[in-house]
């Protein structure tokens, strides 16, 4: 797959005084000596909040029993060792260390089917407590710390079945220190799904120590109120989270369901704002699911765990179906017969929410019944660093690329600059047929080009027609003519594609034997290599259909038709 090269300047404005002070404050909290200020008073009471009810993976649990953790594409030993302590192993990636120190794998040990799992879990928790005084940026990172606090609290009853009588004291003492650190570290700089996770952890810890007195009661009220205010803004009116990433849609929904369960277990009121957010999140999670039950691959998403998605939706209590459109965030869904098209018709996430955002404006995916046909390349946690960057490029999406340039610039520090803006969409329906008319100006500043895309889906879903146009703004001429455009259709790895009709069409066969044909006019048509990272832990070779042409000063247009082949 050809990569896009950002050509815009990556210069950014110097950070303001507020940003500098925020970073200084975070650095103070992150300093090793800070651990010495967390106090040594152990709370006298502890309440095990809402035991964890999410299912674990028995295979992963058995692997843990054998001494290894597989996470984020990496497998490493977890055996306690003075020479090579796993918690801070220099040779391990930050992703793997984050997964280890986050302790979400406790549920895998719990559900592995072997009673020895609880004993190993207690030994590992004790080993972490013994070594916690050693500072590690990953160990005490906010997202990792938040995960560890929640997992320890929710698994306490299970851990206690295999622990010695003194374990409770060690456990509660460490937990209280971690709670205080998280509260200090979360005073500023929280954004996106990390904010939900951190505030959830504070709520869990305050509930656990609620019987200790008014300080914990006040802290709990503040954390719940802060979460409610944040979520009211963060979950948009249409139910999509501000990062516009389907996989994070699942994460945030699970966090809020956990908070609801925890507050209920303590007979504490669940704010109406959080309940309303759950009611908005669930239908939009259905919106992002293809016919196979997995997620559409926008903004760093992979297909995901279908059973976990089903469970989260069931626990949400929302029976509302997937809507046809999400106007606030900018997504559209066309469904007819057995065909489903999901399109990104909105501007990329704003500053602070764009650290993992992709330059995939106007890209679309298509599935037929339970089989994926047209996809974006996607990306899974633990993919090699360079691949994670490449998969953010416009060329890794089923949309058009001009002059091998991203429609939104991806800077060296990971944020987006010169993002595709003025993303416009118009939707219409006529006698069962559905239309989308979309455009963005991501190439205007460089080349004086507006990309406009039209999609039309027939009433029976057997015919998807499109037109991609490259024109000057407001009818003017293109200021940088003769640039090459490529319209890409990345194919799912299960699709077999061949050129046909003397190179004028591409025939595609799905695993079920169903066939589709793509024809085009206004551009040359061909097949090229591509890669698919939509399945966690796998890099799969696949192909892409490419429509290639030049853009003269008066603009260019390419029309294409994707048609189901009967018989």
C-alpha positions in Angstrom: 0.0 0.0 0.0 1.4 3.4 -1.0 1.8 5.7 1.9 0.9 9.4 2.1 3.6 11.9 2.8 2.6 14.9 4.9 4.1 18.0 3.1 2.7 20.8 5.3 4.8 22.5 7.9 4.8 20.7 11.3 5.5 23.9 13.2 3.1 24.5 16.0 2.6 27.4 18.3 4.7 27.6 21.5 2.8 26.3 24.5 1.3 28.9 26.6 1.9 29.6 30.3 -1.1 27.5 31.3 0.3 24.5 29.4 3.7 24.9 31.0 2.3 25.1 34.5 0.1 22.0 33.8 3.1 20.1 32.7 5.2 21.3 35.6 2.5 20.2 38.0 2.3 16.8 36.4 6.1 16.5 36.6 6.0 17.1 40.3 3.3 14.5 40.8 5.4 12.1 38.7 8.6 12.5 40.6 9.9 9.5 42.5 10.1 11.5 45.8 6.3 12.1 45.5 5.7 8.6 46.6 7.2 9.4 50.0 4.4 12.0 50.6 1.5 9.7 50.1 1.2 9.0 53.8 1.2 5.8 55.8 -2.1 5.8 57.6 -4.0 2.6 56.7 -7.8 3.0 56.6 -9.5 0.9 59.2 -12.4 -0.3 57.0 -12.8 -1.5 53.4 -15.8 -2.2 51.3 -15.4 -4.5 48.3 -17.3 -2.6 45.6 -19.4 -4.5 43.0 -17.3 -7.6 42.2 -16.1 -7.8 38.6 -18.7 -9.4 36.3 -17.0 -9.1 33.0 -15.9 -12.5 31.6 -12.2 -13.5 31.6 -10.4 -15.5 28.9 -9.7 -19.0 30.1 -6.9 -19.6 27.6 -5.1 -16.4 28.7 -5.6 -17.5 32.3 -4.0 -20.8 31.7 -1.0 -19.1 30.0 -0.7 -16.9 33.1 -0.6 -20.0 35.3 2.3 -21.2 33.2 4.1 -17.9 33.9 3.5 -15.7 30.9 1.3 -12.8 29.9 0.4 -12.2 26.3 -0.8 -8.6 25.7 -0.5 -6.0 23.0 1.3 -8.4 20.6 4.0 -9.3 23.1 4.5 -12.2 25.5 6.7 -12.0 28.6 7.4 -13.8 31.8 5.5 -12.7 34.9 7.5 -14.8 37.4 8.7 -12.7 40.3 12.5 -12.2 40.1 14.9 -9.8 41.9 17.2 -9.9 38.8 14.4 -9.2 36.3 11.3 -7.8 37.9 8.5 -8.0 35.4 6.7 -4.8 36.6 9.5 -2.6 35.3 11.4 -4.8 32.8 13.5 -2.6 30.6 13.3 -4.9 27.6 9.4 -4.9 27.6 7.4 -2.3 25.7 5.4 0.3 27.5 2.2 -1.2 26.1 3.0 -4.6 27.6 4.1 -3.1 30.9 0.9 -1.0 31.0 -1.2 -4.2 30.6 0.8 -6.0 33.3 0.6 -3.2 35.8 -3.0 -2.5 35.0 -4.1 -5.9 36.4 -7.1 -6.4 34.0 -5.8 -9.9 33.5 -7.0 -10.8 37.1 -10.3 -11.8 35.5 -8.5 -14.3 33.2 -6.9 -16.0 36.2 -10.3 -16.0 38.0 -12.0 -17.7 35.0 -9.2 -20.0 34.0 -10.9 -23.0 35.7 -8.0 -23.8 38.0 -8.3 -23.0 41.8 -4.6 -22.2 41.7 -5.4 -19.0 39.9 -6.3 -17.2 43.1 -3.1 -18.2 44.8 -1.0 -16.9 41.9 -3.0 -13.7 41.8 -2.3 -13.0 45.5 1.4 -13.7 45.1 1.6 -11.2 42.2 -0.4 -8.5 44.0 1.9 -9.0 47.0 5.0 -8.8 44.8 3.7 -5.6 43.3 3.1 -4.1 46.7 6.6 -5.1 47.9 8.1 -3.3 44.9 5.8 -0.3 44.6 8.3 2.1 46.1 10.4 1.9 43.0 9.3 4.6 40.7 8.3 3.8 37.1 6.6 6.1 34.7 4.5 3.3 33.3 3.6 1.8 36.7 2.3 5.1 38.0 0.8 6.4 34.8 -2.7 7.7 35.3 -4.5 5.2 33.0 -2.5 2.2 34.3 -3.0 3.3 37.9 -6.8 3.8 37.4 -7.1 0.3 35.9 -5.1 -1.3 38.8 -7.2 0.4 41.4 -10.5 -0.7 39.9 -9.3 -4.3 39.2 -7.9 -4.7 42.7 -11.1 -3.5 44.4 -13.4 -5.6 42.2 -11.4 -8.7 42.7 -10.7 -8.4 46.4 -13.3 -10.9 47.6 -11.8 -13.5 45.2 -8.2 -12.7 46.2 -9.2 -13.0 49.9 -10.1 -16.7 49.4 -6.4 -17.6 48.8 -4.8 -14.9 51.0 -3.2 -15.1 54.5 -4.8 -13.1 57.3 -2.3 -10.2 57.0 -3.0 -9.7 53.3 -5.9 -7.4 53.9 -3.7 -4.9 55.7 -1.0 -4.9 53.1 -3.6 -4.6 50.3 -5.6 -1.7 51.9 -2.4 0.2 52.8 -1.2 0.1 49.2 -4.6 0.9 47.8 -4.9 4.0 49.9 -1.6 5.3 48.7 -2.5 4.6 45.1 -5.9 6.4 45.5 -4.2 9.5 46.9 -1.6 9.6 44.1 -4.4 9.3 41.4 -6.4 12.1 43.0 -3.3 14.4 42.9 -2.4 13.3 39.4 -6.0 13.9 38.1 -6.4 17.4 39.2 -5.5 18.8 35.8 -4.9 17.6 32.3 -7.7 15.0 32.1 -9.2 14.5 28.6 -11.1 11.9 26.6 -11.6 8.4 27.7 -8.7 8.6 30.1 -10.7 11.2 32.1 -13.6 8.7 32.4 -11.3 5.9 33.5 -9.5 8.1 36.1 -12.7 9.5 37.7 -14.2 6.0 37.7 -11.2 4.8 39.7 -11.5 7.6 42.2 -15.2 6.8 42.7 -14.3 3.1 43.3 -11.6 3.9 45.8 -13.8 6.5 47.6 -16.6 3.9 47.8 -14.2 1.3 49.2 -13.2 3.6 52.0 -16.5 5.4 52.5 -16.9 4.2 56.0 -13.7 6.0 57.0 -15.5 9.4 57.3 -16.6 12.6 55.7 -13.4 13.2 53.8 -14.2 10.2 51.6 -17.9 11.2 51.3 -16.9 14.6 50.1 -14.4 13.2 47.7 -16.9 10.8 46.3 -19.5 13.5 45.7 -16.9 15.6 44.0 -15.7 12.8 41.7 -19.3 11.7 40.8 -20.2 15.3 40.0 -17.1 15.9 38.0 -17.7 12.8 36.0 -21.3 13.7 35.3 -20.2 17.2 34.1 -17.5 15.8 31.9 -19.5 13.1 30.3 -22.3 15.5 29.5 -19.9 17.3 27.2 -17.7 14.4 26.1 -20.6 12.1 24.9 -22.0 14.2 22.0 -25.7 14.8 21.5 -25.8 12.0 18.9 -24.1 9.5 21.3 -20.6 9.4 19.8 -17.7 10.1 22.0 -15.5 13.1 21.2 -12.6 11.0 19.9 -15.0 9.5 17.2 -13.4 6.1 17.7 -15.8 3.0 17.8 -13.5 0.9 20.0 -13.4 3.7 22.6 -17.2 3.8 22.4 -17.2 0.3 23.9 -14.6 1.3 26.5 -16.5 4.3 27.7 -19.8 2.5 27.8 -18.3 -0.3 30.0 -16.8 2.3 32.3 -20.1 4.0 32.9 -21.8 0.6 33.4 -19.2 -0.2 36.0 -19.8 3.1 37.8 -23.5 2.5 37.8 -23.0 -1.0 39.3 -20.6 0.4 41.9 -22.9 3.2 43.1 -25.8 0.8 43.2 -23.9 -1.7 45.3 -23.3 1.1 47.9 -26.9 2.3 47.5 -25.7 5.6 46.2 -27.6 7.8 43.6 -26.5 7.4 40.0 -26.6 10.9 38.3 -29.2 11.4 35.6 -26.4 12.8 33.3 -24.6 9.5 33.4 -27.7 7.5 32.7 -28.5 9.7 29.8 -25.0 9.2 28.4 -25.5 5.4 28.6 -28.7 5.8 26.7 -27.0 7.7 24.0 -23.9 5.5 23.8 -25.6 2.2 23.2 -27.5 3.0 20.0 -24.4 4.5 18.5 -22.4 1.4 19.4 -24.9 -0.6 17.3 -24.5 2.0 14.6 -20.8 1.1 14.3 -21.3 -2.7 14.0 -21.1 -4.5 10.7 -23.1 -7.6 9.8 -20.5 -9.8 11.4 -21.0 -8.1 14.7 -17.6 -6.4 14.7 -16.8 -2.7 14.6 -16.2 -0.4 11.7 -12.5 0.6 11.5 -12.4 4.4 12.0 -9.9 6.3 14.1 -7.7 3.5 15.4 -10.3 0.8 15.8 -10.1 -2.9 15.2 -13.0 -5.4 14.9 -13.2 -6.0 18.6 -14.6 -8.7 20.9 -18.1 -9.4 19.6 -19.2 -11.2 22.7 -18.1 -8.4 24.9 -19.9 -5.9 22.7 -23.1 -8.0 23.0 -22.7 -8.1 26.8 -22.1 -4.3 27.1 -25.2 -3.6 25.0 -27.3 -6.1 27.0 -26.2 -4.5 30.3 -26.9 -1.0 29.0 -30.6 -1.8 29.1 -31.1 0.2 25.9 -33.1 -1.5 23.2 -33.0 1.4 20.8 -31.7 0.4 17.3 -28.9 1.9 15.3 -29.8 5.3 13.9 -29.3 6.2 10.3 -27.0 9.2 10.9 -24.9 10.9 13.6 -25.0 14.6 12.7 -23.0 16.0 15.7 -20.0 13.7 15.1 -20.4 13.2 11.4 -21.2 9.6 10.5 -23.7 8.2 8.1 -25.2 4.7 7.7 -26.8 3.3 4.6 -28.6 0.0 4.9 -30.7 -1.8 2.3 -31.3 -5.6 1.8 -28.2 -7.3 3.2 -25.9 -4.4 2.4 -24.5 -2.0 4.9 -22.4 1.1 4.3 -20.9 3.2 7.1 -19.2 6.5 6.1 -17.1 9.1 7.9 -18.7 12.4 7.0 -17.4 14.6 9.7 -14.4 16.7 10.7 -11.6 14.9 12.6 -11.6 15.1 16.4 -10.6 18.4 17.9 -7.4 19.3 19.7 -6.8 17.1 22.7 -9.0 14.3 21.3 -6.9 13.7 18.2 -3.9 11.8 19.5 -4.9 8.6 17.8 -7.2 10.1 15.1 -6.9 9.0 11.5 -6.9 11.2 8.4 -9.8 9.2 6.9 -12.3 11.9 6.1 -15.0 10.7 3.6 -13.8 7.0 3.8 -16.5 4.3 3.9 -16.8 0.6 4.7 -19.2 -1.9 3.3 -20.4 -5.3 4.4 -22.8 -7.8 2.7 -24.8 -9.8 5.3 -22.2 -11.1 7.7 -19.2 -10.6 5.4 -17.0 -7.5 5.0 -16.2 -6.3 1.5 -14.8 -2.8 1.6 -12.8 -1.8 4.7 -10.3 0.6 6.1 -7.0 -0.9 7.1 -7.6 -0.5 10.8 -5.1 -1.0 13.6 -4.9 -3.0 16.8 -3.1 -2.4 20.1 0.4 -3.7 20.0 0.9 -3.3 16.2 4.4 -2.1 15.4 5.0 1.6 16.0 5.5 2.4 12.3 2.4 0.5 11.3 0.4 2.4 13.8 1.5 5.6 12.2 1.0 4.4 8.6 -2.5 3.2 9.4 -3.4 6.8 10.3 -2.6 8.0 6.7 -5.4 8.8 4.3 -4.0 6.1 2.0 -5.0 3.4 4.6 -8.6 4.3 4.1 -11.2 3.7 1.4 -11.3 7.2 0.2 -9.4 9.5 -2.3 -5.9 10.7 -1.9 -4.4 13.7 -3.8 -0.7 13.8 -4.5 0.1 11.1 -1.9 -0.8 13.7 0.8 -2.9 13.2 3.9 -6.2 15.1 4.0 -5.3 16.1 7.6 -1.7 16.4 8.5 -0.4 14.0 11.2 2.4 15.8 13.1 5.5 14.2 14.6 4.0 14.5 18.1 0.8 12.7 17.0 -1.8 15.4 16.8 -3.6 16.6 13.7 -2.8 19.9 12.0 -4.5 21.5 9.0 -7.3 19.0 9.5 -9.9 18.5 6.8 -12.5 21.1 7.7 -15.8 22.3 6.3 -16.9 18.8 5.9 -20.4 19.0 4.4 -23.0 16.2 4.0 -26.4 16.1 2.5 -28.6 13.0 2.8 -31.7 12.1 0.8 -34.0 9.1 0.2 -36.2 8.4 -2.7 -38.4 5.3 -3.1 -36.1 3.2 -1.0 -32.8 4.5 -2.6 -30.4 6.4 -0.3 -28.1 9.3 -1.3 -25.1 10.9 0.4 -23.4 14.0 -1.0 -20.2 14.9 0.9 -17.2 17.1 0.6 -14.1 18.3 2.5 -11.5 21.0 2.0 -8.4 19.2 3.3 -6.6 19.8 0.0 -7.6 23.4 -0.5 -4.7 25.1 1.2 -2.1 23.0 -0.7 -3.6 22.5 -4.1 -6.8 24.6 -4.3 -8.8 21.3 -4.5 -12.1 20.3 -2.9 -12.9 16.6 -2.7 -16.5 15.8 -3.2 -17.9 12.3 -2.9 -21.4 11.1 -3.8 -22.8 7.7 -2.8 -26.1 6.0 -3.9 -27.4 2.7 -2.6 -30.2 1.0 -4.4 -33.4 -0.1 -2.5 -32.3 -3.8 -2.6 -28.7 -3.1 -1.6 -27.3 -4.8 -4.7 -25.9 -1.6 -6.3 -23.7 1.0 -4.7 -22.7 3.8 -7.0 -20.2 6.5 -6.3 -18.7 9.6 -7.8 -15.5 11.3 -6.6 -14.9 14.8 -7.9 -11.8 17.1 -7.5 -12.6 20.7 -8.2 -11.6 24.2 -7.4 -13.4 26.0 -4.6 -16.6 27.9 -5.5 -16.3 26.9 -9.1 -12.8 28.3 -9.5 -9.9 26.6 -11.3 -7.5 24.2 -9.4 -4.5 26.3 -8.3 -2.0 23.4 -8.5 -3.2 21.3 -11.5 -1.8 18.0 -12.8 -1.7 16.4 -9.4 -2.4 12.7 -9.3 -5.4 11.3 -7.4 -6.0 7.7 -6.2 -9.4 6.5 -5.1 -8.8 3.4 -2.9 -11.1 0.5 -2.0 -9.3 -1.7 0.5 -10.7 -5.2 0.5 -11.1 -7.5 3.5 -8.5 -10.3 3.4 -11.2 -12.9 2.9 -12.2 -11.3 -0.4 -10.6 -12.7 -3.6 -10.2 -10.1 -6.4 -9.3 -10.5 -10.1 -9.1 -8.0 -13.0 -11.7 -8.8 -15.7 -13.0 -7.4 -18.9 -9.6 -6.5 -20.3 -8.7 -4.6 -17.1 -11.9 -2.5 -17.2 -13.5 -4.1 -14.1 -12.6 -6.0 -10.9 -14.5 -9.1 -9.8 -14.7 -9.9 -6.1 -15.7 -13.2 -4.5 -16.7 -13.5 -0.8 -16.2 -16.6 1.3 -19.9 -17.5 0.9 -19.4 -17.6 -2.9 -21.3 -14.3 -3.5 -19.8 -12.1 -6.1 -19.5 -8.3 -6.6 -18.1 -6.3 -9.5 -16.6 -2.9 -9.6 -16.4 -0.8 -12.8 -15.2 2.8 -13.2 -15.0 5.6 -15.7 -12.7 8.6 -15.7 -9.7 6.8 -14.2 -7.6 3.8 -14.8 -8.4 0.8 -12.6 -6.1 -1.7 -11.0 -5.2 -3.9 -8.1 -2.5 -3.3 -5.6 -1.2 -4.8 -2.3 -2.6 -3.7 1.0 -2.5 -4.8 4.6 -5.3 -5.4 7.2 -4.8 -4.8 10.9 -8.4 -5.0 11.9 -8.0 -8.3 13.8 -6.2 -8.0 17.1 -2.7 -9.4 17.0 -2.7 -10.2 13.2 -1.2 -8.5 10.2 -2.9 -9.9 7.1 -2.0 -9.3 3.5 -4.9 -8.2 1.3 -5.5 -6.2 -1.8 -7.0 -2.8 -2.7 -8.7 -1.6 -5.9 -7.2 1.7 -7.1 -8.6 4.2 -9.5 -5.8 6.5 -10.7 -6.0 9.7 -12.7 -4.8 13.3 -13.0 -6.5 16.5 -12.0 -6.4 19.3 -14.6 -7.0 22.9 -13.9 -10.7 22.5 -14.6 -11.0 19.6 -12.2 -11.7 15.8 -12.6 -14.4 13.3 -11.8 -14.4 9.5 -11.6 -17.6 7.5 -11.5 -17.7 3.9 -10.2 -20.3 1.2 -9.6 -20.1 -1.7 -7.1 -22.7 -4.2 -8.2 -23.8 -7.6 -6.7 -23.4 -10.4 -9.2 -26.4 -12.8 -9.2 -25.7 -16.5 -9.5 
